Amino acid sequence: MNLSNYSSQDLTRRIASLFAGSKKWRGWMDTLPVAPHEHHAPMITRSSVAQLIQKTNASDIERKVRNNTTRQLCLSLQMQAGDERTKVILDSLAQLVEANEISFSAYVNKLDHLYPEQMKALDANLKARITSLLNHSH
């Protein structure tokens, strides 16, 4: 993903569109018996995106978007699975992506092979973010 060719305004719009479904995500999380902040990655708002762009270089922005999406994917699959063994596997894979030990595309491929039914059942907005990141990484 080469962000150097985009204007600040265009980059803000693109990043904000990745997280357009955050209200829906939080709304779903609020129905859980435990406090929602304990189960999801922080959401990025439009104003924080503008601040992020001003203070962060392009590769850091890409890394933060990738890590946020990785964590959301991990948590979504954990909630579908529910068992401790799956949670440990998903956390371990997410940590490998965040530490740059495996690529985001390898992470998604592994999850697709390990949990095909759960991957099909993902929220449409999260699927769109994943697809966008996969398209930009090639």
N, C-alpha and C positions, 0 to 999 in steps of 0.2 A: 504494500500500500504506500504509494508515494504521495505525501501530503504537501510537498513543497510547491506544487503547481496550483493549489487552491487558495483563494482569498480567505481572509479570516471570517468574513460573513458566510461564504459558501461552506467552509469547514464547520462553522457553528451549526448551520442548517443541517448538514449531513450527519453530524454527531447527534444532534437533537432528534433527528428522524429515527436513528437507531433505537432510541429509548422512548419512542412515542407511546408505547404500551405500558409504561411504568405505572400509571394510575390503575390500570386493570390488574397488573401484577400485585400491587399493594392491596387492592380490594380483595383479591382472592386470598392473600396471606392473612388479612384481618379476620377471616372466618375461622382461623385455627385457634385452638384453645390456649396456645402459648403466645406471648408477645411477638408481633411480626418482625420487630427489629432483630430478634434472635435467629431468624431463619433466612434472611435474604441479604444480598449484597446492597450497598448503598446505591440509591438511584441518582442519576445526574439530571438536574433541572436546566432549563434554558439559560438562566443567569449564571449558574455555576459553569456551564460549558464555555461561556464567554470569558470568564475568569481563568478557566483552565487553559484556554488557547493563549491568553496573554502571558501566562506564567510558565508554560510548558512547551517544549519543542515537539515536533511532529512524531518522532519515534516514541516519546513518552506518552503522548495522547493515544497512539495506536495500541501501546502496551496496556494502558489503563482500560481502554474500551474492550480489548481482548480479555483481560483478566476479569472484568466485571461480567462479561457475557459467559465466560467459563464458570464463574462462581454461580451465576443464575441457573445455568444448565445443570450444574452439579446438584444444586438445591432442589430444582424441579424434579429431577430423577430420584433423588433421595426421598422426596415426599410421596412419589408414586410407589416406590419399592417398600419403604417402611422398615426393612430389616437391618440389623446392625452390620452384618457382613457387607451388604451392598453399600451402606454409608461409608464404611472404611475404604472400600475399593474406589468409590467415586471421589472421596476426599483426596486419596493418594494420587489419582490421575489428575485432579485439578491442581494439586500442588506441583506436579511435574510440569504442567503447562505454565504455571506462574513462575517457576524457576527456569523456564526455557530449556528444560530437559527433553521435552517432546513438543512438536509443533501443534498449533491449534487444529489443523486439519487431521493430524494423526490422532489427536484426542477425540475429535468428533467421529472418526472412522472406528476407533476402538469402542466408543459408546454405542455406535450404530450396530456393531457386531455383538456386543454383550447384552444390550437392552433394546432390541429392535421395536418391540411393542410400545415401550415407554417413549422412545424417540418419536414414534408416529403420533403419540398422544400429546406432544408438547404444544404449548400455546403458540398460536400463529405468529404473534409478534416476536417471540423468542426465536422461532424458526427463521423468521425474516432476518433477524440480527445475525444469526449463525450463518445463513446463506450469504449475507453481505460480507461478513468477515472472510468466509472461504473464497468468495470471488475476488476480494482485494488481495488475498495472500498469493494468488497465482500470477 
